[in-house]
């Protein structure tokens, strides 16, 4: 159990690191990216919500469902980690939308790590406020 958990966490961390590293490389300033998660602010796309794609919408729906069902602790952390890994692997957003998504993902992962369903719900609500996801319901 511990070994598979470590492997899963390592895989999620690697996927996130690659996703964030790609953005930093594309931006041309790796140093400023080191602090991006703590300093970045979620914003709209010139007053409009950011576009989404099917893998992102499905992953976010699955995370929302886990929170709505009352999953807690390890079960919630596992669900968030699994869905975030799938989102990172399959999501094909434009760079600007992807940068905004990284902010949401960082908050989701922080909530999962803390096993804090309220923090995960807050990140999901922020996603719904900033990303175009038809039928999205706040928690």
ABEGO torsion letter per residue (X at the ends): XAAAAAAAAAAAAAAAAAAAAAAAAAAGBAAAAAAAAAABBBBBBGGBBBBBBAAAAAAAAAAAAAAAAGBBEAAAAAAAAAAAAAAAAABBBBAAAAAAAAAAAAAAAAAAAAGBAAAAAAAAAAAAAABBBBGBBBX
